[in-house]
């Protein structure tokens, strides 16, 4: 187990990262404009499919739905990647060193980012229509990646509270400066609040989807150009998955570090 000094060093590193996340570049604000235009030219049948996706996501918080990862398969993969032996339960994973959690998270994240890259390149071939199809696929991938990160840190996505935390991680990765500050405050109080309060604070999980979609922005705008979109699609998907995985890793690591500090009587 880490020393108090090591845990405090991890916490300082995470808090430094949080401060860097609170800036929103001007081009990122502009980046959300293309989807406003896209809405106007998108056929109704595609908009209907997106609306159906929003309805599906509502069930994720309640039950996990089709987005719930296979916990046993994830734990088995963690066991294979771990430097420690017989890591076959959340309880044992929960006691892994922070540095080990960090290393395993990086392995999972690289794999998901690689898949997202291929997905972006594939959908970039077809331009506008496959771009719209790309959104729900990557959103599902993001949710599963965050659940894997939760398990790596010893938390159970089958717990409704954890699914709420996962959605908040996704919101944080996609939010502007004001949103990031508000979400950090909510997450810091999460363990003190019952689930009902946190659900209320989500202010509608629909916002997560629309934020996710809009965040594609200029990074995905050129993917609407057939063939040329291959390069832009691959880059945009990889970049987005890396940002989401980094947010999940930092926020879950912060929870684990603070819990260990609390257990040691430091916090």
N, C-alpha and C positions, 0 to 999 in steps of 0.2 A: 504494500500500500504506500501511497505517496506521503511525503512529509508535509507539514503545514506550509512550509516555504514553497514547495513545489506546487501545491494546490493554489496558493495565492498568486504564484507566477502564471499559472494557467488562466486564472480569473482575470488578471491584469491584461493578458494577451487578448482574451475574448472581449473585454471592455474597450480596448483600443480598436479592435475590429468593428465593434458596434458604432463607435464614433465616426469611423470612416464611411459607414453605410448611410449616414444621415444627410449626405449631400446628394442632390439630384441635378445632374447636368442639364443644361438647356436643351441639348439635342435629344435627351431622353423624354422631355416634355413634348417636343415636336414629334417624337417617334410614335406617339399614340394617335396622331392625326390620320394616318392612312386608313385605319380601320373604320373611322367615321365615314370615309369615302367608300370603303369596301362594303359597308352595310347597305349603301344606296344601290350598288350594282350587283349585290349577291342575290341570286334567284331565291324565291320564297321557299322552295323545297329544301334548300341548304340551311336557310334561317330556321326552318322548322326542326331540322335535325339538331341544330345547335340548341334550340329551346328544349328539346327532349333531353339533351345532355345535361342541361342545367337542372332539370327535374331529377335526373339520376344522381347527381352529386348531392342532392339533399339527403338521400338515403345513406350516403357515406358516413356522415356524422352519427346517424342513428344505428346503423348495423354494419358499416364497412362495405356492404354491397359487393359488387364484382371487383372493386378496387382493393379489397383486403388481401394482403400478401399471405403466402403460405408460411406460417411461423416456423414450423418444423424444418422445412426446406432451408429457410434463411438461417436458422440456428446451426443446421448441419454444415452450411457453407462457411459460417463463422468459425466453426470448429476446425474445418480444414485449413482456413487461413490463419488461425491463431497460432502463436508460438507456444501456447499452453495446451495441455492435454485434457481430454474428456470435458470439453465445454459443450455440454448437451442440454443445458437448461438456462432460462433467463436469470435464475439466481446466481449461477456460476458466471454468466456473462457480466452480471451486475458488479461482480467483484474483480473484474479484470482491471489492470492499471489503465489510467487515462491515456497514456501514450499508446498502449495496445489498441484501445478503442479508436483512437485517432488514425492509426495505421490501417486497421481493417476498414474503417469508413472510407478512406482514400481508395482502397481497392474496389469496394462496391461502387463508389462514385465514378471511377474511371470507366468501369464496365457499362454503367447506365449512360454516361456521356457519349461513349462510343456508339451505343445503340441509337441514341438520339441523333447523332451525326449522320448515321446511315439513313435514318428515318427522314431527316431533313433533306438529304440529297435525293432520296427517292421521290418524295412529294414535290421537290423542286422541278422535276421533269415536266409535270403537268400544268404548272402555272397556277392561276387563280383557284380552280376547283379543288386541286389536291392540297393547296395551301389551307383552305378551310377545313379539309379532312384532317390535316396535320395537327390542328389545335387540340381536339379531344384526345388524340393519341398521346401527345406529349404531356397533356394534363394528367392523364392516367399514369403515365410513366413517372411524373413528378411525385404524385401521391404515393406510389409504391416505393420510390427511392427514399422518401422521408420516413415511411414505415420501417424500412430496412435500417435506416440510421437510428430510429427509435429502439429497435431490437438490439442493435450493436451496443447501445448504451444501457441496456437492461430494462427497457420499458416495453410494455405490452400493447400493441395497436388494437387488440381485441377490447381493451378498456376504452370506453366512450370518451373519457377524459383525455386519453392520449390522441384520439382522432381529432379532438378539438384543438389540442396543442399542435398537431401536424398541420391543420388548416391555418392556424395562426402563423406557423413557420412559412407556409406558402404565401400568406398575405404579406408577411414581412419582406420576403424576397422581392415582391412585386410592388411594394408600396412606395409612395413618395416620402419626402423628408418628414412631413407632419404625421403621416401614417406610421412610419417606422418608430417614431418616438412614442406614439400612443400604444402601439403593439408591444413595445418593450416594457412599458409600464404594466400592461395587462398581464404579460407573461410573468413578470416578477411577482405578481400577486396571485398567480394561478393556483398554487398549492394551498392558498388560504381561502379560496372561494369554492363553493359548490358548483357542480357542472351546470346547473340551471343558469347561474349568473354568467358563466362564460359563454353559454349559447346565446344569451341575450346580447353579450358584448360583440358577438360576431357581426351584428348588424346586417344579417342576411348573407348566407353563404353564396348567394348569386353574385355578390360583388367580387368574390374570389375568382369566379370564372371570367367575368368581364374584365377584371384587372389583368388576369392571365392572358386573355385574348389581346387586349389593347397593348400590353407590354411588348408584343412582337414588334410593333411599330416599324420604324425604318429598317431595323435589322432584318425584318421579313418582307418588307415592301417589294424588293427586287425579286423575291422568290415568285411573285406573281407573273414574272416573265418566263415563259416556257424555256426549258433547257438551261438558260443562263441562271435560272433560279437554283440549280443544283448546288453551286458554290455558296450562294447566299443562304440557302436553306440549311446546308450542312453546318456552316459557321454559326448561324443564329441558334439552331437547336442545341448545339454543343455548348455555346456560351450560356444559354438560359439554364440548361441542366446543371452546369458547373456552379452557377450563382445560387440556384435552389439547394443543391447539395451542400454548398458551403454554409448557407444560412442554417440549414437543418443541423449540420455538424456542430457549428458554433453554439447554437441555442440549446441543443441537447447536452453538449459538453458542459455548458455553463450550469445546467441543472444538476448534473452529476457531481461537478466540482463543489457546488454550493451545498449539496446534500452531505458530501464527505466532510466539508468544513464544519457543518452543523453537528455532524456526528462526533467530530473531534472536540467540539465545544468552542470552536473559533468563531462561528457565525450563528 
